Amino acid sequence: MAKPVVAIVGRPNVGKSTLFNKLIGTRLSIVDDKPGVTRDRIYGDCEWLNHHFLLVDTGGIEPYSNDVILKQMRTQAELAIETADVIILVTDIRSGVLASDMEVASMLQKSNKPVVLCVNKCDTVGTPDPEFYEFYNLGLGDPIAVSSTHGHGTGDLLDEVISYFPEDYEDEENDEEVINVAIIGKPNVGKSSLVNKISGTNRAIVSNIAGTTRDTTDTYIENNYGKFNFIDTAGLRRKSKINDNIEKYSIIRARMAVERANVCVIMIDATEGFTEQDSKVAGIALEQGKACIIAVNKWDAVEKDGKTMKEFRDKLAVDFSFMSYAPVIFISAQTGLRIDKLYEMIVFVHSQNSMRISTGKLNEVLSIATARVQPPTDKGKRLKIYYMTQASTRPPTFVFFVNNKELFHFSYQRYLENQIRDIFGLDGTPVRFMIRERNEGKK
């Protein structure tokens, strides 16, 4: 089951982003040079008392008038209602309860979603100021006094948030035989059409299950290829009025679907070709180490000659250079072209993502590779790789024990990755390297 989603909402300048950063802590420091990872990150992983959840900051509003404030607050609250499992409404004790607070509180009450009322900027420890009790008028239950700057009250706030999580959400048993497949891509690329074609043409056991998030639909398929749960992130543009925020929230929903998946099918529109949004969506799957397939949809609508597929494939190799391991398949969700092949490919890349290689075999390859191309040197010092082992799967993660981490340059890591892939395959999956100095931890 996906982690619960907790959204922070509130009017401008009440301290939403400060609270977000305080709750996320050091996890906010994420490498941002990968596709799909933007500097304007409005979500992050959060943990409290062994409960893991996705925290979403709905900040970034810059109003110009009271009317704009109310309009954008409504939009913000609608997004939170649609996306979140629990909502934190942040208010400001210094300004008291304003009309915009009342409006959003009313909307949240009607949503039937759990709402935790946070009264921010209560910087004095102890008995809150008399103004604190005014916030009971919002009708959202007991307010919680918090100082997002100093961290006071954040524990009480999180205690209340996690009290609304299902007791068994992290303990739910998963059928290891079922491959969870996220169908991701920009709007109108044919994600739902693919799921409909799959569920309608495969004489299978089909059932529609309400997804864990508000914007995904799960479709279970059992056929000759195996057991599959297709996660469709359809309907991302339902609220067309959400103009500026729509892409950010589309990315959040795609991220939640990817998190649940074993395999990601990244759908590209053959009639449009590669776009920046395709790169962002693929970046999410890369970031989370998922097995991936690039499915070029609407191939039946493309005028073709003998070179069309090769030219398209060559261009994708450049566009998806950061994901060169992902196989490409040309399909039509409308006609069912190569859908059977897609099943085979899903099973294959899942097995590659789950592959475990013995330490003995890995070090045989390492010995041959280092003899063929000597490890790099710097100022008279040469890199020595003592041995390597596989630490985990999904994705395959390898640990190298060396004399000096600084000498293990990226280019040589890439060389060794290519050698490992040449021998063991690992098609359709990223691999990760962890570099350890042999005496690390013994000082």
N, C-alpha and C positions, 0 to 999 in steps of 0.2 A: 504494500500500500504506500502511496506517496506520503511524504511528510506533510503535516498540516501547514496551512498558509495563514500567516498573521499579518494583517494590513494596518499600518499607522495612518490615520486620517486626522485632519484638523485644519483650521484656517491658517493663513500665513503668520509667521513670526511667533508661533506658540512653542517652537522648539522641537518640531517633528524630526528634523534631520539630526539634531544633537542627540535626541533620544535614540534614534536609529543607530547612530555611530556608537553610542555608549553600550547598547545592547549587543551589537555585532562585535565590538572590541577589535582585537587584532585581526579577525577574519576579514575585515574590510580591505586589508592590504593584499590585493590579488593582482597578479601579473596581467597587464592590460594590453599586451601587444599581440594577442591572438585574435583571429577573426571571431566576432561575436561577443568579445569582452570589451565593453565600452567604458570610458572613464566616468561617464554619467551613470554609474551603477546604482539602481534603485532597489536592489534586492540582495539578500545575503543569507547565508546559513547561520542559524542561531542555536544555542544549546543551553538548557537550564535543567538541572537535576536529572540528567540523563535523558531528557526529552529533546529531540531534534526537530526543528521546524524552519520553514522559510519565512523570513521577515521582509516585508515589502514597505518601502517608504513612498508615500504618494505626494511628496513635496514638489517643489518647482513651480508653484503658482505665483505669478506676478500680476496682481490685479491693478486695474486703473480706476475703478469706481466701485461703489457698493453693489451695483447691479452685477458687475462682472464677478465680484467676490461670490455672490450667491450662486450665480450660474456655474462657476467653476467648482465651487464647493459641492454642488449637486452632482456634477460630473464625476468628481473625485469620489464621492460617497457611493455612487452607482458602481464605479469600478471596483471599489473595495467590497461592496455587497456581492458583486458578481464573482469575484475572484477568491475571496478569503473564507477561511473557516472560522476565524476569530478576528474581531476588529478592535483596535485600540483607538479611542477618540481622545486626542490630546487637546487640552484647554489650557488657559493661562490665568493663574490666580491674580496677576497684577492688573489685568484688564477686566476680570470678572466674566460673567456670562453675557455674550453678545447675541444679537439676532441670528447671526450665521451659525453660532453654536446650537441654538434652539432648532434651526431648520434641519441641520444635519442629524441632530439627536432624534428628531421626529422621523426622518427617513430610516435611520438605523433601527428604531423601534419596530417599524413596519416590516423590516427585512426578516425578522425572526432569527437573525444571526446573533451569536453571543457577542456582547459589547462590553469592553472594560474601559471605564472612564478614568482617564489620567488627568489630574490637575497638576500641571507643570510649574516650575519656577518656585516651588515651595522650598526655598533654600535654607530655612531655619529648621533645625532638627528639634523635634518635640511636638508640642501641641500646635496644630495649624492655626493660622490667622482666622478670625471670625468670618472673613470673606470666603473661606473654604466651603462653608456649609451652604452657600448660595448655589453650589453646583448640584445639589440634590434636586433642584428645580428642573434639571434636564430629564429626569425620570429614567435614568439608566442605572439606578441602584447606588451602592456605596462608592463614592469617588475615592481614588487612591492618590495621596499626596506624594509627588515625585520632584526631585531636582535632577533633571537630565544632565546638567553641567557637573554636579558633584557626585551623582549616582545615588543619592538618598532615595529610598523608596522603590528602587528598580526591582529589588528582590520580591517585595510584596506584589508589585505589578506583574512580574513573571509568574509568581505563584498562582495568581488569579487567572492568567492567560492559560497556563497548562492545565488548570482544573477543568477546562472545557474540551480537552482532547479526549478522544475515545480511549478507553483503558487499554485496548489491545491493538492499537494502530501499529505499534512497532513489533508486536509479537505475532502478527498474523502469519499463518503458515502459507508458504508459497509452493505451488506444484512445480518442482524442478523440471518437469518434462515440458511445461508450457513456456514458449518463447514469447516474451512481451515485445511487441514491435510498435514503435512510435512512427506514425506517418507525419512528417514535418515538412514545412515549406511555406512559402508566402501565400497569401490568400488567392483563391481562384485558380490554383495550380492543378486541382483535381484530386485532392486528398480524399474527400468524401466519396467521390465517384469511384475511386479505387476500392475503398472499403465496401461500397455497395456492390460493385462487380464481384468482389471476392465472396461476399456473403450470399450473393444471389445465384452464383453459377457453380458452386462447389459442393453440391449434394453433401453437405456437412451438418454437423450439429451446430446450430447458430443460435446465439442468444444475445440480446442487447442488455448490457449491464450499465447502470448509471456510473459514470466515472467518479473517481475520488475528487477531482476538481470540477468546478462548475462548467468548464468549457471543453471537456473531453468526453468522448463516448467510446466505451469498450465493446468490441465485437469479438466473441470467442469462436474460433474455427478449429474443427478437428477433421483432418483428412489424411490421405495416404502419405503426405509429407511430414505430418506430426501434429502437435497441438500448438495453436497460436492465439495470442490475445492482441488484436490490433487496436491501438490507441489513436483515435482520430482527433486532431485539434481543429475541428471545423468551427465555423461561425465567428472568426476573429474580427470581422468587420460588421457584426450585427448592429452595433451602435455607431452609425456613421458620423454622428456629431462629435465623437471623441477623435478629434483630428490630430492634435499635437501628441497626444499620449498613446495613440492606437498602436504604433510600432513598439513602444516600450512594453506595453501590456501583452502584445502578441508574443514578444520575446519571453516574457515571464511565463505565459501559458505553455509555450513550446518547451521551456526549460523544465517545467513540472512534468510534462509528458516524457521528455528525455530521461529524467531522473528515474522514472518507473520502468524504463525500457531496457531490454537486453540488446536489441538491434534497432537502429534508426534508418528508416528509408527516407532519404532526402529527395523530395520531388522537385524537379525542374520542369518548367514549361518549355517544350521544344519550340513553340512558335515565338517565344520571347527571348530564349537563351538565358545565359547567366546574368544575375543581378546582384547588387550589393547586399540585398536582404537575404539572398540565398547563402552568401558568405557568412552572414551573421548567424543564421539558423544552424549552418553546418558547424560553426565555431562552438556552439553550445554542446553539440555531440562530441566534438573533439575535446573540449574542456573536461567533460565527464568520462572520457575514456571508453565510449561506446563503440561497438561494431557498427559499421556504416555501409550503406549501399546508396549510390546516386542513381535515381530512377528518372530518366528523361521521359516525361509523359506527353501525350498528344502527338506521338510520333506519326500516327496515321494522318495527321493534318499537315505534315511537312512535305513539300515537293522535293522529290529525291532523284538523284542520279547515282551512278556507281561509286561516287566519292563522298556522298553526303554524310554518311555515318562516320567515316574515318575523319573527315574534317571537323565534325561536331565533337568527336571524341578527343581529337588533338587539342581543340580549343578548351575543352573542359580540363584537360591535363594541366593547362596553364592556369586557368581560373581556380582550380582546386589543387594547386601545387602544394598547399599545406595539408592536403588529405590525399596524397598520391596513392596511398594503399587501398583506397575505397574502389571497389569494382563499379563499373557503369553498365546499366541495362536500359534499353530503349523499349518503352512499353506504351500501351494505350489502355487507359482505364475504361474508355468508352467501348472498345471492341474486345478487350480481353487479351490483346496481343502480348505474348510472353509472360503472362501472369503465372503459369506453371513454372517457368524458369525463375521467376522472382522468388517463389517458395523455396526452390532448391538453393538459391543464393542466400536467402535468409538463414536457412539451416547451416549452410557452410560457414558464413562469416561468424555466426554464433559459436560454432565449434572452434574457430580460430581465436576468437576473443577469450574463450575458456581454456585454451591449450596450456598444458603444463609440460615443461621440458626438463629432463633430469640434469642435475649438476654436471654429471660426467659428460654427457653429450654437449652441453654448452661449452665446457672448457676445452673439449676437442676442437670445436669451431674457433674458439678464442685463440688457441695455440696456433692453428693454421693461419688465422687472419693476422695475428701480430708478427708471424714469421714472414708473411707476404708483404705487409706494409708495417714498417717499424713504428712503434709509438713515438709521439712527438717529443722534442727536447726544447728546453728554454734555459739559456744562460748556462749551458753545460750540464744541466740536469735532465735526465730522461724519465719519462713516465714509465712506471712499472705496474702492470696489472697482474696481481697475484692470482686471483681467481674470480669467477662470477657465479651467481646462483639466481634462481627465480624466486622472488619473494611472494608473488601473488598473481592471480589471474583477474580478468575483466577490469582493466586490460592487463595483458601480460607485463609484469613489472620485474626488471632485472637489477640486481645489486652487484656493483663492481667494487672490489677491494683493491685499493691502489696505494702507492707511496705518497702521492701528492695530488690532491683534487684539482689544484690550479693548473696542473699540466694536462689534464684530460680535456682537451679543447673540443668544442662543439663539432668541428669538422671530423675529428677522429671518432667521436661518438656516432655521427651519422654513418661513417664508413662501417663501424662495427654493426650498427643496426641493419645496414644493407646486407652484410655478410650473414647475419642471423636470419633475415627474411629469405635470402637465397636458399638456405638450407632447410629451414623449417616452415616456410610459407608465411604464416601470420597475415594472410590476405584479409582485407576488410577491417582490420583492427589497428588502433594505435598501439605503440609499445612505449613503455616508460623506463628510464634509467635512473637509478639512485647510485650516487658515488660516495663511497666511504673510504676514509683512510684507515689502514689496517690497525693502527694504534688508537683510533678514535674511541673515546669513552674510557680509556685506561690511564688517562693522565691523572 
